[in-house]
C-alpha cells in the first residue's frame, strides 16, 4: 500500500489503468486497495495544489497561527483542537512540540477577515491562552510541489 500512497501523493489524477501498470496489479486490485485506504481513513481526500499568486483575485490571505492552550483535565488538547479544526476558515490544525501547542493555518479574503477570526472566534475560546499570527507573504513550495518562482537570472552580490 505504501507504493500506492506515494503514487497518489505525487499525482492523485493517475487513472486506475496507470496505477495498475505502475504497480503490476490488476485494475480490480488497485480499486480495492484505494477503497480500503479511503474506508479506513488513511486517504482523507484529494486536492489540487494551487499557486494562489496566479489566481485573478490573488487567492486571498493565508495565515499561520501559533496557539497556546490550557490542557483540559482528562482530555488534554484534543477536544479544544477538534473544536478549532471545525471552523470553516481553518485549513490545518496540528498539535506541536515546542513553544506553542497548536499550529493553525487559515485563509480569508483579507487581512481584516483573518484578524476578525482570531479576535472574535479563536482567542475568545475558553482554554486559549494566547495566539501569534504570521501572514504568508510568498510560497516557494507547497505540499511537495515547487512554485514557479520567476528569477532575474542575476546572482546576489556577496561581500566578505
N, C-alpha and C positions, 0 to 999 in steps of 0.2 A: 504494500500500500504506500510505502514511502516514495517510491518512484512515481506513482500516480499523483500523489500530492505535489511533488516537485514539478511535474509536468503541468499540472493545473495552475500552480502558483506562477509559473513562468508565462503561461498563456491559457487562460480559462476558456478561450474560444476554440481550443482544439476540438475537432469533431471526434465522435466516438470511433470512427474509422481510423483517424490519425492516431489516436491513443492506442487503439488495438494494434496497429502496425508498430508503433514505437515500443510497446510493451510485449510484443509477441503473444498476445492473448486474443481470444475471440471477442467480437463486439459485445456479445451477451455477458461475458465475464467482466468486461470493463464497465458495462452498465450496472451490473450487480455490485461491483466494488464501489462505484460512485454512489449508488443508492445507500449502501451500508455506511459510507462515510457521512453522507447527509443525514441519515436517520439517527446515527449515533452522536451527531453534533460536532464531529471533527471538522467537517466543512460547514461553516456558518452561513455562507452566501458567496456571491460572485459580484465583483465590482470592477468598473473601469478606473484606471489610474489616469487622472486628468491634470493637465498643466493649466491651472486656473489663470495664469498670466495671459494665456492665449484666448480666453473666453472674451466675448464682446463686452460683458459687464465687469470684467476683471475678476470675477469669481467671488467677490465679497472679501471678507476679512476672516482670517483664521487666528486663533489664539491658543497658546499653551498655558494652562493654569496650574500652578503648584497649590495644593490644598493641604492644610494641616487640620487633622481631626482629633477629637477626643474619642478613643475607642469605647464601644458600649460593653458593659458587663455581659458576658455570655455570648456576645456576637462579634466582638472585635470591630473591624471596619466594614464588614460585609454588608450589613443592612443599609448603612448610610451610603456606601459606594453604589449599591444597587439602586437606591433612590436617585442619586445624582445621575447615574447612567441612563435612567429613563427619560430625562429631559430631551426634547426634540433637538435642541441645539448641540447636544453632546455627541461628538463623533467617536471619541475613545475615552475610556476611563480605566486607569490601571493603578493597582497598588504598587508603591515604590519603596525601595530602601533608601536610606539617606536622610536628608534634612527636611523632607516633607513626606506626606503619606500617600496622596493620590496625585496622579498626573491626569489632567482632564484637558482634552482637545475639543474646542468648539469652533463653530463658524457662524458668521452672521453677515448681514448685508452692509453693516457699517460699524465703525468704532463705537458709536453710541449704543448700537444694539448689543454688542458684546459687553460693554460696560453695564448696561441695564440688566443683562442676565446675571452678571457677577454680583451687582449690588442688590438686586431685588429677589433673585431666586437662590443663587448658590450661597452667598455669605450669610443669608438670613436663616439657613437651616440650622436647627439645633444640633450641636456637635461639631460644626465647622468653626475652627479656632481662627484661621486666617487664610488668605489667598494672596498669590502673587501672579499677576497676569503678564505674559510675554506675547507680543504680537509677531506673527510671521511676516518677515519682510520679503524673502525670496526663497524659492525652492530649488535645490540643486539635485536632489534625489528623493523619490517618494516610492515607498513600497517596493524597493529594489530596482526601480526604473530611473535612469538618469534623465533629468530635464535637459532640453536642448538650450544650453546657455550660449548666447552669442558672445564671441570673443573677438577682440580687436586684432588679435594676432601679435600684438606687441608685448614684449616681456616687461615686467615691472622692474624699475631700477633697483639695484641692490647696492647698499652702502655698507662699509665695514663697521 
